[in-house]
């Protein structure tokens, strides 16, 4: 296995979809809405990918100001490559792109809570969500 990690190397919508579908993240992403998926990947300003030779097999997709906050929107690793340290390497590579005061923030999938706790994240109960179809 020859895994390499790349920072902000473009991947196609189809490649992004493939990673989502081959991980458990597809259950919580609009994989049947190509326009939305296209917007998600093309409007992210920090994307770290893991590649097995020429095939992308994992992604950490973030939105950040690089100084104070980095919102990690997606961390997905192809099922075949899970438990190999790839997700952790994507996170550490993401952190290295950020300024010294920048926090890495994410909303965990329910099954991933123990993973994030295990690698050193702190749980914060102050996350709030307003869906697009809900009015203020």
Secondary structure per residue as TSV (DSSP state, phi and psi in degrees):
chain	resnum	aa	ss	phi	psi
A	1	X	-	360.0	122.3
A	2	X	-	-113.7	86.0
A	3	X	E	-91.8	129.2
A	4	X	E	-122.7	155.3
A	5	X	E	-118.5	134.6
A	6	X	E	-129.3	141.7
A	7	X	E	-105.6	122.5
A	8	X	S	54.1	32.7
A	9	X	-	-85.6	123.5
A	10	X	-	-58.0	139.0
A	11	X	-	-124.0	153.0
A	12	X	-	-77.9	163.5
A	13	X	H	-58.2	-40.1
A	14	X	H	-64.4	-39.7
A	15	X	H	-66.8	-41.1
A	16	X	H	-61.8	-46.1
A	17	X	H	-59.1	-41.2
A	18	X	H	-61.3	-44.0
A	19	X	H	-62.9	-45.1
A	20	X	H	-60.4	-44.9
A	21	X	H	-69.1	-31.4
A	22	X	T	-87.5	1.2
A	23	X	S	-116.1	-179.6
A	24	X	G	-81.8	-4.4
A	25	X	G	-73.5	-22.0
A	26	X	G	-58.1	-26.9
A	27	X	G	-62.7	-25.6
A	28	X	G	-117.9	18.4
A	29	X	S	-128.8	153.0
A	30	X	-	-79.1	64.2
A	31	X	T	-66.3	-14.3
A	32	X	T	-94.2	5.5
A	33	X	-	-118.8	87.6
A	34	X	H	-59.2	-37.2
A	35	X	H	-64.4	-40.3
A	36	X	H	-67.1	-46.4
A	37	X	H	-60.1	-42.3
A	38	X	H	-59.6	-45.1
A	39	X	H	-64.0	-38.5
A	40	X	H	-60.8	-48.9
A	41	X	H	-75.1	-36.7
A	42	X	H	-82.4	-11.8
A	43	X	T	-110.4	9.6
A	44	X	-	-84.2	141.4
A	45	X	S	-106.7	3.5
A	46	X	E	-147.2	111.7
A	47	X	E	-129.2	118.2
A	48	X	E	-108.8	129.0
A	49	X	E	-123.6	151.5
A	50	X	E	-111.7	137.5
A	51	X	E	-127.0	137.7
A	52	X	E	-102.1	100.9
A	53	X	T	56.2	-110.1
A	54	X	T	-102.0	7.1
A	55	X	E	-109.1	122.4
A	56	X	E	-71.6	130.1
A	57	X	E	-123.0	-5.1
A	58	X	E	-161.8	156.8
A	59	X	E	-149.2	143.9
A	60	X	E	-122.3	110.3
A	61	X	E	-110.5	124.1
A	62	X	E	-132.5	159.9
A	63	X	E	-122.3	127.8
A	64	X	E	-152.1	157.7
A	65	X	-	-99.6	-2.9
A	66	X	S	68.9	-2.6
A	67	X	S	-119.5	-38.3
A	68	X	S	-121.1	-45.6
A	69	X	E	-139.2	138.7
A	70	X	E	-128.3	115.5
A	71	X	E	-94.1	112.9
A	72	X	E	-83.2	105.5
A	73	X	E	-78.8	-39.4
A	74	X	E	-140.7	134.2
A	75	X	E	-130.5	108.9
A	76	X	E	-134.0	131.7
A	77	X	E	-127.0	129.3
A	78	X	-	-49.4	135.0
A	79	X	G	-53.4	-36.5
A	80	X	G	-63.0	-23.7
A	81	X	G	-108.6	4.9
A	82	X	T	-71.8	156.5
A	83	X	T	67.7	25.9
A	84	X	S	-114.5	5.4
A	85	X	S	86.3	6.6
A	86	X	H	-69.2	-43.6
A	87	X	H	-61.0	-44.1
A	88	X	H	-62.6	-41.1
A	89	X	H	-65.8	-38.4
A	90	X	H	-61.4	-41.9
A	91	X	H	-66.4	-43.3
A	92	X	H	-68.1	-34.8
A	93	X	H	-67.8	-38.7
A	94	X	H	-59.8	-48.8
A	95	X	H	-58.0	-38.4
A	96	X	H	-66.3	-19.5
A	97	X	T	-82.4	-12.7
A	98	X	S	-97.8	155.9
A	99	X	-	-66.5	166.9
A	100	X	T	-66.0	-18.8
A	101	X	T	-105.7	3.2
A	102	X	-	-81.1	126.8
A	103	X	E	-90.5	143.9
A	104	X	E	-97.7	119.8
A	105	X	E	-121.9	138.1
A	106	X	E	-151.4	160.2
A	107	X	-	-107.5	117.8
A	108	X	-	-80.8	144.2
A	109	X	-	-66.0	145.5
A	110	X	G	-51.7	-40.9
A	111	X	G	-75.2	-9.9
A	112	X	G	-100.0	-1.6
A	113	X	H	-54.3	-44.7
A	114	X	H	-67.5	-32.1
A	115	X	H	-62.7	-50.3
A	116	X	H	-65.2	-37.9
A	117	X	H	-63.5	-42.8
A	118	X	H	-60.8	-34.7
A	119	X	T	-94.6	4.6
A	120	X	T	112.3	2.0
A	121	X	-	-71.1	151.4
A	122	X	-	-104.1	133.6
A	123	X	-	-75.0	137.6
A	124	X	-	-131.2	122.5
A	125	X	S	-84.5	3.9
A	126	X	-	-95.6	26.3
A	127	X	-	-84.1	134.6
A	128	X	-	-129.5	143.9
A	129	X	-	-129.6	135.0
A	130	X	-	-122.8	109.2
A	131	X	-	-67.4	153.1
A	132	X	T	-59.9	-33.5
A	133	X	T	-84.7	4.2
A	134	X	S	-101.5	132.1
A	135	X	-	-92.7	150.8
A	136	X	-	-91.5	360.0
